[in-house]
Amino acid sequence: MAAAAPDARVRALRRDDPSLPTVTAVELTRLRRGFPLWFTLGLPCALALPLGLISLGSPEGQAGQLWGVWSGVVAMFWGVSLPMVSALYTSMAARQDEGARAVLYGYAVPRHRFLLSRFTALSLLGGCQAVLLVALLAPMGVLLEGPHAIGATAMSVLLPWAASLASLALCLLIAEEWGFAPTVCLGVLGSMFGALLADKSVWWIVPLGWPMTTVVPLADIYASGVPLPEGHPLADAGIVPIVIAMSVGGAAALLAVGGRRVNRKEL
């Protein structure tokens, strides 16, 4: 029994058997340059700052409802854009790595580990993007509305990101199988139909619209951005945990299917 521990450590250190955290760290190192980095930093700024100026010039903003309009419009665009965010992350990651991926798949490492590491790395990038958006919005919320705006702002940004994990997994599988163009097309269609169906009874049909479905009760708006009337049934936030659970479960199922696919894929 005493000799088993050194053997286990030796196996763990073998270069042809890297752990999932190690592969994820390598993936993050590769993604910290170029489009993924600038997109992670740029989208929150593009949402928070210009929309704030537009809200300032709106009739509601002029009437003293600046924070309500600002936070609602940002939340709407954030929820609608998340399917496209997933598509751009995954398609660009796949496009940058077409040659290297074929080489990696030739090593004696379970291929699904590369797929899971890419999903984990892109999820972390998306999480950083969401945190940055909260960091940009929360101080203005405190200034205009009070400290209680921090929690509401964080939930309206972070929970839709959690609801987008199934979208990320689906786009990752499409990018792995068919490449850049089909993935981007899926993101565009997902954003469009998600916005159309997010506040309808059939919202569950389009997983890419689930982020916007969570935005509706969190921001008290229709998917079009119009504020919900007082006491409207869509304002019930009880649906949010259901959507997030469906998204996490859907991501796990899609990654399991994708893992089996890449393990059997011919080079």
N, C-alpha and C positions, 0 to 999 in steps of 0.2 A: 504493500500500500504506500510505503514511504517513497518508493521510486516512481509512483504514478504522477506525483505533483510536478517534478522536473520535466517529465515527458509532456505533460499537458502544457507547461509553459513553453517548451520548445516548439510544440505544434502551433501554439498561439502566435509565436514570433515568426513563423514561416512566411516568407514574402508572397507565396502563392496561395495563402489563405488569410487575407486581411479581414478584419472584423467589419461589421456594418458601420460603426462609428468612424473607423479609419477611412473607409471608402467614402462616407458622407463628408468627412473633413476634406478629402482630396477634391470631391465634387464642388464643395463650397469655395475652395481655393481657385478652382478653374473658373467659377462663375463670378468671382469678385471683380473681374475686368470686363470692359466692353458694355454691351447692351444691358445685361442683367443688372449690373451695378447702377448705371445711369437711369434705368427704368425704375428701379427700387427707390431711388432718391427723387426722381423727377415727377412721378405721378402724384404723390401727396402734395407737392408744391403746386402742381398744375390744377389740382382740385381745390385746395384750401384757399389760395390767395386770389386767383381771378374770380372765383365764385363769390368770395367775400366782397370784392369791389362791385360785382353785379348786384348782389343783394343790397349793398349800401345805396345803390341808385334806384332800387325798386320802390313802388308805393308803400309796401308793407314796411320796408326798411326805414323809409322816411317817416313812417307813422310810429316808430319806436319799437318795432318788432324785428329788429335786425338779426338778433341771434336765432330766433325761431326760423326765419327764412334761410339764413346762412347754413345753419346746421342741417335743416331739412333738405336743402338742395344738394349739399355735399354728400349727405347720406344716400340720396337718390342716385346721384352719379356714381358713387362708390359701389353701391349694390348692382347697378346695371353694368358697370365696367369689369367687375370681378371675373365673369366668364372669359372676357377678352384678355384680362390679365393672365389667367391660367393658360390660355392658348399661346400668348406671346412668350411667356416664360418657357413653356415646354417646347414650342417649335424652335425658338432660338437656341435653346440648350441642345436639342437634337441636331440642328443644322451645324452648330459649331463642332460637333463631335462625331460626324459620320465616319470619318476614317479611323479615328482613335477607337471608336466603339467596336469596329470589326476586329481590331487588334486585341482589345480587352476580352472580347468574347472567346478568343483563342486560348486564354489562360485557363488553368485548372481551378477556376473559381465559379461557384454557382452563379449563373448569369442573373438570376432574380435579385441577387444582392446589389448589382449595379442599378437595377430598376428601382429598388426600394431606397437606395442611397440618393438617387436623383430626386425621387419624390420627397424625401426628407429634406434635402438641401433646398429645393424649390419652395417647400412649405415654410422653411425658416426664412427665406428671402421674402415671401409674401407676408409672414408675420412681422418682419422688420418694417416692411412697407406700411402695414396697418399701424404699428406703434408710432412710426414717424408722423402719420396723418393725425393720430391722437395728440401727439406732442405739439403739432402746429395749431390744432383747433382748441385744445383745452384751455390754454392761457386766455384766448379771446372769450371763451365761454365764461371763465371766471370773471373777467373784466366786465362783460356785458350783462351776465345773468346771475353770477354768484358761484360759490364753490360747488354747489350741487350739480353744476353742469358737467363736472369732470366725469362722474360716473355714467351719466347718460351718454356723453360723447364717446367714452371708451366702449360702452356696450354697443352703440350704433355702428361702430367701426370694427371691433374685434369679433363680435358674434357673426356678422356676415362673412368675415374671413374664414371662421371655422366652418360655416355652412358651404364654403366654396371648395372644401377638400375633395369632395366627390368630383367636382368639375375639373380640378387639377389632375386627379387620377385618370379620368376619362381622356383629357387632352394629352396626357403623357402617353397613354396607350396608343392613341391615334398618331402622335408624333413618332413613336417608336416603330409603328407598322407602316405608315404611309408618308411621313415626312412633314415638311413645312406648310405647304399650301392647304391641304385638307384640314390641318389643325387650326389654322387661322380662319378658314371658312366656318369651322365648327364654332369658334369663339364668337364670330360675328352673328351667326344664327342664334347662338345661345343667349347673347346679350339682347337681341331683338325679341325673341320669343319669351325670354325670361321677363322682360319689361312688360310684355303684353299679358302674360298669364300669372304674374307673381301675386296679384291680389284677387285672382279668380279661384273658384272651387277646384279647378283642375291643376293647380300649381304643381302638384307632385309629379305630373307627367314629364316635366322638363327639369332634370337635375341641375342644369346650368342656370336656371332661374331661381334656385333655392336661396342664394344670398339676398336677392331682392325681396323674397318672401319674408325673410327675417327683418329687413329694413322697415317694411310697412308698419308693423306694430311698434317697433322701437323708436321710429321717428314720427309716428302718427301721421303718415302720409299715404296717399294712393301711390301706385307704381308710377304714375304720371307726375308725381311731385305735389299734387294738390293736397292740402291738409285734410285730414279726416274730420267729419263732423263729431261733435261731442257725443260720447257713448256709442260710437259705431262699433259693430262686432269685430271688424278687422283690427281694432286697437287692442284686442286681447293678446297679450304677449305669451300666453300659454302654448302657442304653436311653435315658439322659438326653440325650446329644448327638443321638440319632436323633429324639427327640420335638421338641427345639428346632429342628433343621433342618427337620422337617416343618412346624412352626408358622411359621417364617420364610418358607418356600416357599409355604405356604398363604396367608399374609397377602399376599405379593406377587401371587399369582394372583387372590385376591379383589379386591385393589385395582385390578388391571388390568381385571378385568371391571367393577367398579364405576365406574372412570374412563370406560370406553367408554359405560356406561349414562348417566352424568350429562352427558357431552358431547352425547348425542343426545336428552336428555330435553326435552320441551316445557315451556315456562314456563306 
